[in-house]
Amino acid sequence: MSFREDVFAKIVTYITVAVLLGAMLVEAFVIYMERREQTELEAQAASAQETINELSVQTHSLTAQVEELQEYKDKWENSVILADNELCQKMREDLSGRSEVIPEEAVEASLLAEEADSLSEAEDEEADAAEDRKGTDAAEADTSEDSEETELTAAGFSFPSAENKEWLLPLNLGNEPSVEYLFYARAEDAERGRYIDILFEVPVDRPGGDPVLDDDGQIIWRCLAYDAGLGWTLYTTPGEGSES
């Protein structure tokens, strides 16, 4: 074999090897990309499955909430409808300016509840501020009676505006042959951040269901029970108590 043929054969061999190496590199790159894509697809599939599981849990939770809300709707739908009718609005407009029907006992109970809350907070802070309590016991004893009278005078509970329909809700309104309406009402002292929940009874005339008026021509609001922060308490007027 001549020198020229030998060189040409070597060149062909080198080219063949280079082509084979290139083909191997291309094949390796294709395999790498396929494996990378497969890994990404597996990760996406795992993430999608996790999302599906989370959505399934949320679906069960939402289903339970929907059932609960449906039960609540079925229970209170009539009261909500009644709360927006003409008669209930008329009662709301009357009561919104009648703070005098709030029992004084309920106001006193609110003051007791506020005092209990204050004492509880004071006991929680007592361990950290024991040194600040020296010499204050005598001063507290001298001012206790005056502060009680001042607090009772300062407690300004009233009913919200008649435009607000959340503070007066009917519990029994127009169900014959009932001779009274029952209302849940909430009085508030915005300055003190206190509330009094009150259960009212309003006598009505039958037939017709018009509220009974007193000697002054005003609707009669009878307090049956109140919750001023210490739990519900049945309310008995002094006259009723003496009769019993």
Backbone bond lengths (Angstrom), bond angles and torsions (degrees), N, CA, C in turn:
res aa  C-N    CA-C-N  psi(-1)  N-CA   C-N-CA  omega(-1)  CA-C   N-CA-C  phi
1 M - - - 1.464 - - 1.533 108.36 -
2 S 1.305 113.89 131.14 1.457 119.06 -177.22 1.530 109.52 -73.62
3 F 1.303 114.06 164.65 1.470 120.34 179.91 1.519 111.30 -59.98
4 R 1.331 116.08 -39.60 1.464 120.32 -178.49 1.528 110.11 -64.98
5 E 1.335 115.79 -43.44 1.461 119.30 -179.75 1.522 110.84 -65.26
6 D 1.330 115.75 -37.28 1.467 119.82 179.81 1.525 110.32 -65.31
7 V 1.297 117.28 -43.45 1.480 120.51 178.59 1.515 110.08 -63.91
8 F 1.336 116.75 -44.18 1.463 120.24 -179.60 1.523 111.14 -62.10
9 A 1.334 116.71 -39.36 1.471 120.53 179.82 1.535 110.43 -65.05
10 K 1.335 115.56 -41.05 1.466 118.97 179.32 1.541 110.63 -65.07
11 I 1.358 114.81 -40.53 1.472 118.00 179.18 1.519 110.53 -61.77
12 V 1.353 115.61 -43.69 1.466 119.59 178.56 1.516 110.15 -62.40
13 T 1.316 116.76 -39.06 1.475 119.98 179.26 1.527 111.08 -63.89
14 Y 1.339 115.43 -46.16 1.465 119.33 179.23 1.535 111.96 -60.69
15 I 1.347 114.08 -42.23 1.471 118.26 179.23 1.516 110.02 -63.30
16 T 1.345 115.99 -43.04 1.473 119.68 179.42 1.525 111.06 -61.11
17 V 1.356 115.79 -45.07 1.466 119.69 178.82 1.525 110.80 -61.97
18 A 1.354 116.72 -42.71 1.463 120.39 179.60 1.518 111.05 -62.23
19 V 1.357 114.54 -42.49 1.483 117.93 178.77 1.511 110.61 -63.27
20 L 1.340 116.38 -42.77 1.458 119.98 179.39 1.538 111.25 -63.54
21 L 1.349 115.50 -42.80 1.468 118.81 177.78 1.524 110.92 -62.99
22 G 1.348 115.59 -41.98 1.464 118.86 177.49 1.514 111.66 -61.21
23 A 1.321 116.00 -43.30 1.468 119.81 178.84 1.529 110.83 -62.26
24 M 1.358 115.78 -40.98 1.460 119.60 178.57 1.528 110.95 -64.00
25 L 1.362 115.57 -41.30 1.462 118.75 179.09 1.535 111.19 -64.66
26 V 1.335 115.37 -42.35 1.468 119.01 177.75 1.523 110.69 -61.10
27 E 1.352 115.68 -45.00 1.467 119.67 179.45 1.518 111.17 -63.03
28 A 1.353 116.39 -41.24 1.473 119.67 178.21 1.526 110.61 -63.64
29 F 1.339 117.19 -40.17 1.467 120.51 179.27 1.529 111.03 -65.36
30 V 1.342 115.32 -40.82 1.473 119.34 178.52 1.520 110.02 -63.15
31 I 1.350 116.12 -44.53 1.461 119.58 179.21 1.525 110.83 -62.26
32 Y 1.352 115.70 -41.63 1.474 120.11 178.68 1.526 111.17 -60.86
33 M 1.348 115.59 -45.48 1.459 119.16 -179.46 1.524 110.98 -65.52
34 E 1.328 117.64 -38.50 1.462 120.48 178.98 1.529 110.56 -65.07
35 R 1.336 116.03 -43.27 1.464 119.21 178.84 1.530 111.36 -65.91
36 R 1.339 115.66 -40.14 1.465 119.35 177.86 1.524 110.74 -63.10
37 E 1.321 116.34 -43.98 1.459 120.01 178.23 1.526 110.97 -63.50
38 Q 1.354 115.57 -39.67 1.463 119.26 178.55 1.528 111.00 -64.24
39 T 1.353 116.18 -40.04 1.466 120.16 178.48 1.523 110.42 -63.67
40 E 1.346 115.96 -43.07 1.454 119.36 178.99 1.518 111.47 -64.53
41 L 1.338 115.89 -40.29 1.461 119.14 178.12 1.525 111.53 -64.71
42 E 1.343 116.66 -39.07 1.460 119.92 177.55 1.524 110.78 -64.41
43 A 1.360 116.37 -41.14 1.460 119.71 178.08 1.520 110.70 -64.82
44 Q 1.342 116.73 -41.55 1.461 120.22 177.79 1.522 110.99 -64.56
45 A 1.331 116.04 -39.19 1.458 119.73 178.66 1.534 110.92 -64.62
46 A 1.353 116.26 -41.24 1.466 119.80 178.39 1.515 110.68 -65.26
47 S 1.350 116.29 -42.02 1.458 119.82 178.22 1.528 111.13 -64.62
48 A 1.338 115.79 -41.16 1.471 119.13 178.63 1.519 110.93 -64.00
49 Q 1.345 116.97 -39.88 1.458 120.35 178.62 1.524 110.87 -64.94
50 E 1.344 115.98 -39.52 1.464 119.81 177.74 1.528 110.59 -65.02
51 T 1.347 115.35 -40.63 1.466 119.20 176.77 1.520 111.36 -63.15
52 I 1.320 115.78 -41.09 1.474 120.14 178.17 1.519 110.69 -62.12
53 N 1.331 116.34 -41.92 1.460 119.51 178.83 1.522 110.99 -63.41
54 E 1.366 116.73 -43.51 1.462 120.42 178.22 1.525 111.28 -62.72
55 L 1.344 115.60 -42.67 1.466 119.01 178.49 1.516 111.49 -64.70
56 S 1.328 116.25 -34.30 1.454 119.64 177.79 1.523 111.06 -65.18
57 V 1.346 115.49 -42.43 1.470 119.26 177.76 1.526 110.29 -64.55
58 Q 1.340 116.05 -43.28 1.458 119.81 178.19 1.522 111.46 -62.89
59 T 1.344 116.12 -36.66 1.468 119.91 178.51 1.516 110.93 -63.44
60 H 1.332 116.60 -44.19 1.467 119.83 177.58 1.523 110.43 -62.66
61 S 1.347 116.11 -42.16 1.464 119.68 179.78 1.521 111.14 -64.27
62 L 1.343 116.46 -45.27 1.457 120.25 179.45 1.522 111.56 -64.87
63 T 1.329 116.12 -36.19 1.469 119.39 177.19 1.518 110.84 -61.97
64 A 1.338 115.55 -43.96 1.469 119.28 178.20 1.526 110.88 -64.21
65 Q 1.342 116.79 -40.44 1.459 119.75 179.00 1.526 111.31 -65.89
66 V 1.317 116.41 -39.64 1.468 119.81 178.01 1.522 110.35 -62.37
67 E 1.333 116.68 -42.77 1.457 119.41 178.30 1.528 111.08 -63.24
68 E 1.344 116.07 -40.95 1.461 119.70 178.28 1.527 111.33 -64.54
69 L 1.344 116.03 -43.60 1.458 119.73 178.74 1.529 111.66 -65.57
70 Q 1.327 115.95 -35.02 1.453 118.96 177.81 1.525 111.26 -65.98
71 E 1.343 115.66 -40.95 1.461 119.46 176.12 1.527 110.41 -62.62
72 Y 1.339 116.30 -42.47 1.469 120.17 178.57 1.529 110.18 -63.39
73 K 1.330 116.22 -42.35 1.464 120.35 179.57 1.531 110.34 -62.47
74 D 1.346 115.90 -45.57 1.465 118.77 -179.81 1.525 111.49 -62.46
75 K 1.338 115.99 -32.45 1.461 120.02 -176.69 1.524 112.03 -76.55
76 W 1.349 116.01 -40.34 1.464 119.73 -171.66 1.523 114.08 -110.21
77 E 1.322 118.16 2.88 1.458 119.88 -176.17 1.524 111.98 -58.83
78 N 1.329 115.67 -44.68 1.468 118.68 -178.78 1.518 111.76 -63.00
79 S 1.345 116.08 -40.31 1.464 119.01 179.68 1.520 111.23 -66.63
80 V 1.331 117.20 -38.10 1.462 120.22 179.43 1.524 110.25 -66.29
81 I 1.332 116.27 -40.64 1.463 119.40 177.82 1.523 110.12 -64.35
82 L 1.339 115.81 -44.26 1.461 119.36 -179.74 1.520 111.44 -64.42
83 A 1.345 116.45 -33.97 1.464 119.46 -178.25 1.522 111.96 -64.00
84 D 1.315 116.77 -17.94 1.454 120.28 -176.74 1.534 112.33 -106.76
85 N 1.350 116.28 6.45 1.462 116.13 -177.62 1.531 110.80 -88.04
86 E 1.311 114.98 175.82 1.461 121.14 -172.07 1.524 112.16 -66.71
87 L 1.335 116.36 -41.82 1.465 119.49 -178.18 1.524 111.26 -64.77
88 C 1.345 116.24 -45.31 1.462 119.30 -179.03 1.523 110.54 -64.05
89 Q 1.324 117.67 -37.85 1.462 120.02 177.58 1.523 110.87 -64.77
90 K 1.326 116.51 -37.02 1.459 120.63 177.07 1.527 110.41 -62.95
91 M 1.334 116.57 -42.52 1.463 120.46 178.16 1.527 110.59 -66.00
92 R 1.331 116.11 -37.73 1.465 120.33 179.60 1.530 110.62 -65.12
93 E 1.311 116.16 -40.88 1.458 119.76 178.98 1.520 111.50 -65.79
94 D 1.322 116.91 -34.93 1.466 120.00 178.48 1.524 110.85 -70.05
95 L 1.336 116.55 -46.67 1.460 119.79 -174.29 1.521 112.29 -72.68
96 S 1.328 118.14 -27.27 1.467 120.32 -176.09 1.521 112.23 -59.29
97 G 1.346 117.86 -25.37 1.460 120.17 178.40 1.512 113.89 -108.86
98 R 1.335 116.42 20.34 1.461 119.77 -174.77 1.537 110.77 -118.13
99 S 1.312 117.59 56.25 1.466 119.99 -179.00 1.521 112.13 -64.09
100 E 1.345 117.82 -17.20 1.459 120.00 -178.99 1.530 112.62 -69.40
101 V 1.342 117.68 -15.37 1.466 119.47 179.52 1.534 111.41 -83.09
102 I 1.320 117.55 -4.05 1.472 120.35 175.09 1.519 107.87 -74.37
103 P 1.328 119.31 119.59 1.469 120.64 -177.18 1.529 112.04 -60.06
104 E 1.318 116.17 138.77 1.460 120.27 177.94 1.523 110.50 -63.60
105 E 1.352 115.45 -31.43 1.465 118.88 177.59 1.523 111.39 -62.19
106 A 1.336 116.69 -34.26 1.465 120.20 178.87 1.526 110.62 -69.28
107 V 1.338 116.25 -38.10 1.465 119.91 177.10 1.524 110.01 -64.08
108 E 1.350 116.24 -43.80 1.462 120.17 178.54 1.523 110.84 -62.93
109 A 1.346 116.05 -39.58 1.467 119.40 178.30 1.525 110.78 -64.30
110 S 1.335 116.99 -35.54 1.462 120.21 177.40 1.521 110.82 -64.89
111 L 1.328 115.84 -40.15 1.472 119.33 178.09 1.525 110.89 -64.67
112 L 1.337 116.35 -39.06 1.467 119.82 177.31 1.524 110.74 -64.71
113 A 1.329 116.20 -40.86 1.461 119.42 178.83 1.516 110.85 -65.18
114 E 1.341 116.45 -39.63 1.460 120.13 178.00 1.523 110.85 -65.17
115 E 1.337 115.22 -40.51 1.466 119.15 178.17 1.522 110.76 -64.36
116 A 1.354 116.30 -39.92 1.462 119.81 177.99 1.523 111.01 -63.52
117 D 1.333 116.40 -40.38 1.466 119.58 177.52 1.526 110.88 -63.60
118 S 1.347 115.88 -40.48 1.460 119.76 -179.65 1.527 110.99 -65.77
119 L 1.342 115.58 -41.80 1.461 119.15 178.60 1.521 111.17 -63.80
120 S 1.328 116.09 -39.07 1.457 119.49 178.69 1.525 110.98 -63.57
121 E 1.340 116.64 -42.47 1.459 119.92 177.71 1.524 110.94 -65.87
122 A 1.339 116.02 -37.86 1.459 119.45 -179.76 1.525 110.92 -65.79
123 E 1.335 116.17 -38.33 1.465 119.44 178.72 1.516 111.29 -65.87
124 D 1.338 116.44 -34.80 1.467 119.53 178.74 1.528 111.58 -68.04
125 E 1.345 116.38 -31.41 1.459 120.34 -178.56 1.525 112.81 -92.20
126 E 1.319 116.21 -7.41 1.470 119.79 -173.83 1.516 112.12 -64.57
127 A 1.328 116.88 -36.73 1.460 119.40 -177.77 1.518 111.67 -65.52
128 D 1.349 116.97 -33.40 1.454 121.03 -177.61 1.532 112.90 -88.03
129 A 1.329 117.23 -15.81 1.461 119.61 -176.63 1.520 111.02 -130.57
130 A 1.332 117.82 40.98 1.466 120.87 -177.32 1.532 111.00 -65.38
131 E 1.308 117.25 -32.51 1.454 119.15 -177.26 1.529 112.10 -71.58
132 D 1.355 116.96 -20.95 1.463 119.93 -178.74 1.531 112.43 -80.61
133 R 1.329 116.80 -8.75 1.458 120.58 -175.55 1.518 113.06 -89.00
134 K 1.321 117.97 -5.68 1.459 120.20 -176.92 1.532 110.32 -68.90
135 G 1.288 115.54 132.65 1.446 121.67 175.22 1.517 115.41 79.08
136 T 1.355 117.95 7.70 1.469 119.69 -177.68 1.517 112.68 -100.29
137 D 1.338 118.32 -14.87 1.472 120.90 -175.84 1.519 111.19 -62.16
138 A 1.332 118.22 -44.26 1.466 120.99 -177.74 1.523 110.63 -65.58
139 A 1.308 117.06 -41.56 1.462 120.26 -179.62 1.516 111.02 -64.45
140 E 1.344 117.43 -37.83 1.455 120.85 178.34 1.512 110.92 -64.66
141 A 1.324 118.52 -39.50 1.459 122.44 -179.43 1.519 111.03 -64.95
142 D 1.331 118.33 -36.34 1.459 121.45 -176.96 1.526 111.94 -72.88
143 T 1.324 116.68 -29.32 1.466 119.69 -173.23 1.521 113.48 -104.38
144 S 1.341 119.95 1.32 1.461 122.03 -174.30 1.514 112.32 -63.58
145 E 1.369 117.28 -44.56 1.450 119.79 -177.46 1.527 111.13 -68.88
146 D 1.329 117.04 -42.76 1.454 120.21 179.33 1.523 111.40 -63.44
147 S 1.346 116.96 -39.98 1.459 119.84 -178.49 1.515 111.29 -68.29
148 E 1.339 116.59 -34.06 1.470 119.41 178.91 1.520 110.69 -63.30
149 E 1.356 116.86 -44.42 1.459 120.42 178.66 1.527 111.05 -65.81
150 T 1.341 115.95 -38.98 1.461 119.87 -179.94 1.518 111.04 -65.40
151 E 1.336 117.03 -41.85 1.454 120.86 -179.61 1.522 111.02 -64.65
152 L 1.336 117.15 -41.08 1.452 120.11 179.72 1.526 110.75 -62.96
153 T 1.332 116.16 -38.98 1.462 119.63 178.28 1.525 111.26 -70.53
154 A 1.333 116.16 -35.45 1.461 120.25 -176.23 1.522 112.70 -78.86
155 A 1.330 117.55 -15.58 1.458 120.06 -178.74 1.519 109.05 -73.57
156 G 1.317 116.89 101.24 1.460 121.06 -175.58 1.513 111.99 -106.28
157 F 1.321 117.54 77.54 1.450 121.33 179.19 1.524 110.03 -81.94
158 S 1.322 115.48 139.23 1.457 121.60 177.16 1.520 108.09 -153.08
159 F 1.326 115.51 170.39 1.453 120.92 178.57 1.524 109.67 -95.07
160 P 1.333 117.34 146.69 1.467 120.50 -179.45 1.524 112.28 -65.92
161 S 1.305 114.97 179.68 1.455 121.37 179.74 1.523 110.94 -65.16
162 A 1.330 115.75 150.16 1.466 120.14 178.73 1.521 112.24 -66.42
163 E 1.334 117.92 -17.19 1.455 121.23 177.98 1.526 111.27 -70.69
164 N 1.305 116.22 -24.83 1.460 121.35 176.98 1.523 108.45 -84.76
165 K 1.329 117.08 119.99 1.460 120.59 -173.14 1.524 113.10 -102.41
166 E 1.324 117.19 14.01 1.457 119.58 -176.29 1.518 113.13 -98.06
167 W 1.310 119.15 -15.63 1.462 120.93 -173.43 1.522 112.82 -93.77
168 L 1.334 118.27 -9.17 1.467 121.72 177.06 1.513 108.71 -132.76
169 L 1.332 116.29 115.05 1.458 121.46 -179.35 1.520 109.53 -126.74
170 P 1.326 117.40 138.81 1.461 120.14 178.82 1.523 111.40 -81.71
171 L 1.316 116.67 134.32 1.457 121.77 174.39 1.522 110.80 -101.66
172 N 1.315 117.03 -29.51 1.457 122.37 175.34 1.517 106.82 -148.81
173 L 1.325 115.29 112.62 1.463 118.85 -173.81 1.528 109.17 -138.57
174 G 1.329 115.45 103.15 1.455 120.02 174.09 1.507 115.57 83.12
175 N 1.324 118.89 14.79 1.456 120.93 178.72 1.528 109.70 -84.14
176 E 1.316 117.51 97.52 1.455 120.50 -179.81 1.530 109.86 -68.11
177 P 1.329 119.43 150.60 1.473 126.96 4.44 1.527 113.35 -92.27
178 S 1.358 117.29 29.03 1.458 120.26 -179.86 1.527 110.76 -57.85
179 V 1.322 116.11 141.45 1.465 120.87 -179.19 1.525 110.82 -109.26
180 E 1.327 117.39 21.45 1.450 121.12 175.20 1.527 109.62 -154.49
181 Y 1.299 114.87 155.10 1.450 122.32 171.00 1.524 107.49 -102.43
182 L 1.334 115.65 146.91 1.463 120.82 175.32 1.525 108.76 -116.63
183 F 1.317 115.70 133.64 1.466 121.48 -179.12 1.527 109.76 -130.76
184 Y 1.332 114.40 142.31 1.467 121.21 167.41 1.528 107.17 -99.56
185 A 1.326 116.67 127.08 1.464 121.12 -179.34 1.531 109.42 -131.76
186 R 1.326 114.93 155.98 1.468 120.75 177.15 1.515 109.63 -129.93
187 A 1.322 116.21 118.51 1.469 122.22 173.35 1.527 108.11 -94.95
188 E 1.312 116.32 150.14 1.457 119.10 -176.27 1.521 111.42 -137.25
189 D 1.312 113.71 149.61 1.467 121.95 170.95 1.522 105.06 -117.94
190 A 1.332 116.21 91.19 1.457 121.17 -172.11 1.521 112.18 -60.78
191 E 1.338 116.63 -35.49 1.453 120.05 -177.57 1.518 111.28 -65.77
192 R 1.318 116.60 -36.77 1.469 120.68 -178.75 1.521 112.08 -95.16
193 G 1.325 117.41 -9.97 1.457 120.21 -179.12 1.518 112.71 68.75
194 R 1.356 116.93 35.53 1.464 121.82 -177.65 1.530 109.67 -115.97
195 Y 1.325 115.74 152.30 1.455 121.75 179.65 1.525 109.58 -133.10
196 I 1.332 115.11 150.00 1.462 121.84 173.32 1.522 107.22 -129.19
197 D 1.321 116.72 119.35 1.458 121.82 174.50 1.520 108.48 -90.48
198 I 1.330 116.23 131.90 1.459 120.90 -173.96 1.525 109.61 -131.27
199 L 1.333 116.00 137.23 1.458 122.58 173.26 1.522 107.80 -102.35
200 F 1.333 115.94 115.58 1.456 122.14 -177.03 1.526 110.99 -106.31
201 E 1.331 114.60 147.23 1.452 122.27 169.97 1.532 107.68 -117.56
202 V 1.332 115.96 132.61 1.463 121.44 178.32 1.528 108.09 -119.69
203 P 1.339 118.96 112.09 1.469 120.67 178.21 1.523 110.46 -64.41
204 V 1.347 115.27 143.96 1.466 120.60 -179.84 1.524 109.94 -131.10
205 D 1.317 114.41 155.68 1.465 121.27 175.34 1.520 109.39 -87.93
206 R 1.312 116.04 138.55 1.460 122.15 173.34 1.518 109.20 -118.78
207 P 1.328 119.74 138.38 1.471 125.90 -3.33 1.514 111.75 -78.92
208 G 1.299 116.00 170.13 1.454 121.18 179.62 1.510 112.41 109.00
209 G 1.324 117.70 -43.02 1.454 120.72 177.12 1.504 114.70 74.51
210 D 1.346 118.00 26.99 1.459 120.47 176.69 1.522 110.03 -81.07
211 P 1.344 117.87 140.21 1.467 119.79 179.19 1.528 111.56 -59.90
212 V 1.317 115.20 141.66 1.460 120.92 175.95 1.525 108.69 -74.56
213 L 1.335 117.04 137.40 1.457 121.85 179.73 1.521 110.16 -104.27
214 D 1.334 116.39 150.72 1.452 120.21 177.95 1.524 110.23 -85.00
215 D 1.341 116.31 -172.43 1.464 120.07 -177.79 1.524 112.81 -63.03
216 D 1.340 116.50 -23.92 1.467 120.14 179.44 1.526 112.28 -90.92
217 G 1.341 116.61 5.10 1.461 120.02 179.67 1.506 114.14 78.52
218 Q 1.335 118.74 20.36 1.460 121.85 -179.68 1.527 109.94 -108.52
219 I 1.323 115.09 152.52 1.464 120.86 177.94 1.530 109.46 -63.84
220 I 1.317 116.24 139.46 1.471 121.77 -178.71 1.525 108.98 -88.67
221 W 1.335 115.51 118.25 1.466 121.75 175.77 1.529 108.15 -109.59
222 R 1.333 116.74 109.82 1.458 121.77 -179.84 1.516 109.50 -102.73
223 C 1.326 115.29 120.92 1.467 119.79 178.22 1.529 109.09 -77.65
224 L 1.323 116.47 125.35 1.463 121.63 176.46 1.525 111.72 -96.72
225 A 1.332 116.24 -37.77 1.468 120.65 -178.64 1.523 108.21 -160.61
226 Y 1.337 115.33 158.63 1.458 120.10 179.35 1.527 109.46 -146.37
227 D 1.311 114.09 155.32 1.471 121.80 175.11 1.518 107.18 -131.21
228 A 1.321 115.64 107.47 1.467 120.96 -177.81 1.516 112.22 -105.09
229 G 1.321 116.44 16.50 1.465 120.32 178.68 1.517 114.08 119.06
230 L 1.331 117.10 -6.89 1.468 121.06 179.71 1.517 111.42 -116.82
231 G 1.327 117.66 15.34 1.458 121.14 -177.73 1.518 110.83 100.31
232 W 1.310 115.72 163.54 1.459 120.49 -177.54 1.523 111.17 -68.93
233 T 1.340 115.21 137.42 1.463 122.62 -179.93 1.516 108.76 -130.51
234 L 1.324 116.49 129.42 1.460 120.17 175.38 1.518 109.28 -68.59
235 Y 1.328 115.18 138.53 1.459 120.05 -177.09 1.521 109.90 -107.68
236 T 1.320 115.63 128.67 1.461 122.22 177.55 1.517 108.31 -126.21
237 T 1.320 116.10 123.63 1.464 119.38 179.05 1.519 109.73 -68.20
238 P 1.333 118.20 155.77 1.471 120.57 179.68 1.529 112.50 -54.58
239 G 1.318 117.86 -38.05 1.468 120.13 179.68 1.511 111.39 -64.57
240 E 1.343 116.06 -43.03 1.462 119.57 179.20 1.508 110.53 -65.44
241 G 1.339 117.02 -38.05 1.460 120.19 -179.44 1.509 111.30 -65.68
242 S 1.341 117.91 -38.87 1.454 120.15 -178.81 1.514 111.49 -70.63
243 E 1.367 115.91 -34.38 1.443 118.60 178.97 1.506 111.90 -66.35
244 S 1.319 116.01 -35.71 1.453 119.00 179.18 1.510 110.25 -79.17
